[in-house]
Amino acid sequence: PEEGGQGLSLFIDRAAALVEERRSQVCLGLDPLVDPGITAETDGPAADLISESVLESCVSLIERAGPSCVAVKPQLASFERLGWRGFRALEQVCLAARNLGLMVIADGKRGDVPVSARAYADALTVEGLGPLVDAFTVNPFTGADSIEPFVEAAERSGSGIFVLVRTSNPGATDFQDLTFEGAPLFEHVARVIERFAGRLEGSCGLSGMGAVVGATEPAHLGQVRRILPKSIFLIPGVGAQGGRPEDLAEAFAPGRASALVNASRSIAGADDPALAAEELRKTLWEVSGARSRSG
């Protein structure tokens, strides 16, 4: 995030400019896998070797796939489980992404009662990873007063926020689709987000008060978009989870920069990550362009 008072550059404006510059809406998910027996307590040369391997694999992936992307989304727990070495690797991964002109979305899905939420927000904006992060994900389960500290921090730092609305995992139906007062729970969450949207709206007309909406149930994208006409979406679930980029048109109703599509395994596990990222970039650009032309 860039400091600067009234001259603060907002995440949403930086993202919109980068989308147009690169003609891309691809967000590269970084979920490095390590031996499940490795934890923060693992020490010595083995731990050093593992953290170095995680760093090298992530940087290599950024270098190969990055030119077709606008952002990277490191999954924080994948690094945190390695202790201080993992945090060091995470910092270097964020720097590598920034050096290649990519934005960084810290995926920690933080959320807690207001006093703890404020500490999480500070860690993601001004302390800890803050200087290396452009946006972050938030869990809204504890309510609007717990989202407020994240919004305040984003206002001060120019960061973006992506609140979980309707996730891409099969278990999302357990709670998020339950009907309450005539609407599914995820729509109620979207309406809470809409109350904050104006506070993070940029000069591009979109808002950095964003929503995570999975690609695995594309009909939900239209439902959430009607409630959040200006919010940027972060869309997981394309590729390995079964979501198809061709089904995401409704997310781009406000314009090409109104959604970022995350791809992790479908790029990292491809024989040619650069080609996989470029093919996704082209498809999304066509889908978003067709949606924009249709009004």
VENVENUR-V8943 format. One record per residue. PHI is phi in degrees with one decimal (* if undefined). Layout:
phi = {PHI | PHI}
This chain:
phi = {* | -103.4 | -80.8 | 159.1 | 56.7 | -66.6 | -90.1 | -59.6 | -90.6 | -79.6 | -52.2 | -64.4 | -71.8 | -65.4 | -65.2 | -61.6 | -65.2 | -70.7 | -58.5 | -67.9 | -64.0 | -96.6 | 51.7 | -146.3 | -127.6 | -87.1 | -112.7 | -86.1 | -79.9 | -115.2 | -124.6 | -61.1 | -99.2 | -131.3 | -52.6 | -59.9 | -81.1 | -90.2 | -136.2 | -62.5 | -86.0 | -64.9 | -132.8 | 84.1 | -57.4 | -62.1 | -66.0 | -61.1 | -63.9 | -67.0 | -64.6 | -67.1 | -65.7 | -60.9 | -60.8 | -62.4 | -66.5 | -68.3 | -64.8 | -60.5 | -65.2 | -60.9 | -65.9 | -80.2 | -91.8 | -52.3 | -58.8 | -97.2 | -116.4 | -114.3 | -152.8 | -121.1 | -129.3 | -69.7 | -83.1 | -59.9 | -63.3 | -62.6 | -94.7 | -61.2 | -66.1 | -95.0 | 72.2 | -62.6 | -66.0 | -66.6 | -64.7 | -62.0 | -62.9 | -61.8 | -58.5 | -69.9 | -64.6 | -60.9 | -63.3 | -60.9 | -64.9 | -63.4 | -64.2 | -99.1 | 80.4 | -96.4 | -83.3 | -121.2 | -110.8 | -79.9 | -100.0 | -118.3 | 48.3 | -70.4 | -179.3 | -169.3 | -60.8 | -50.6 | -64.4 | -76.6 | -60.2 | -63.7 | -66.5 | -59.9 | -62.9 | -62.6 | -65.0 | -102.9 | -128.2 | -122.2 | -120.2 | 53.1 | -78.0 | -40.9 | -63.1 | -106.0 | -116.2 | -97.7 | -156.3 | -153.6 | -100.0 | -134.2 | -95.9 | -91.4 | -57.5 | -85.3 | 104.0 | -61.5 | -68.3 | -87.4 | -81.0 | -51.4 | -61.2 | -69.3 | -65.9 | -59.5 | -65.1 | -66.6 | -62.2 | -71.3 | -104.3 | 79.5 | -81.9 | -110.8 | -130.1 | -120.9 | -92.4 | -62.4 | -115.4 | -141.4 | -82.3 | -94.8 | -79.1 | -57.6 | -70.1 | -58.0 | -68.8 | -59.5 | -125.1 | -67.0 | -97.7 | -63.1 | -87.2 | -141.2 | 51.4 | 82.9 | -144.9 | -65.5 | -55.6 | -64.4 | -70.7 | -63.4 | -62.5 | -60.2 | -68.7 | -65.9 | -61.1 | -60.4 | -65.2 | -96.4 | -57.1 | -63.0 | -73.0 | -116.7 | -77.5 | -102.8 | -69.4 | -76.3 | 92.9 | -101.3 | -116.6 | -82.0 | -84.8 | -100.9 | -134.0 | -91.0 | -134.3 | -71.0 | -83.3 | -74.8 | -128.4 | -59.2 | -60.9 | -69.4 | -60.9 | -65.6 | -61.4 | -71.2 | -63.5 | -65.2 | -81.6 | -119.4 | -69.9 | -114.3 | -73.9 | -75.3 | -101.8 | -114.3 | -113.9 | -91.0 | 100.3 | -79.6 | 94.4 | -59.1 | -88.2 | 103.8 | -69.8 | -115.3 | -60.0 | -65.8 | -96.1 | -102.1 | -55.5 | -60.2 | -64.9 | -95.7 | -53.8 | -78.1 | 143.1 | -65.1 | -90.6 | -87.3 | -154.5 | -115.0 | -110.1 | -86.0 | -135.6 | -114.4 | -63.6 | -67.1 | -98.1 | -61.8 | -91.2 | -74.8 | -59.7 | -131.9 | -57.3 | -63.2 | -67.5 | -61.3 | -66.6 | -68.6 | -65.8 | -65.4 | -57.3 | -62.1 | -63.3 | -64.3 | -65.1 | -68.0 | -63.0 | -68.7 | -67.6 | -64.0 | -66.0 | -64.6 | -69.0 | -80.7 | 95.4}
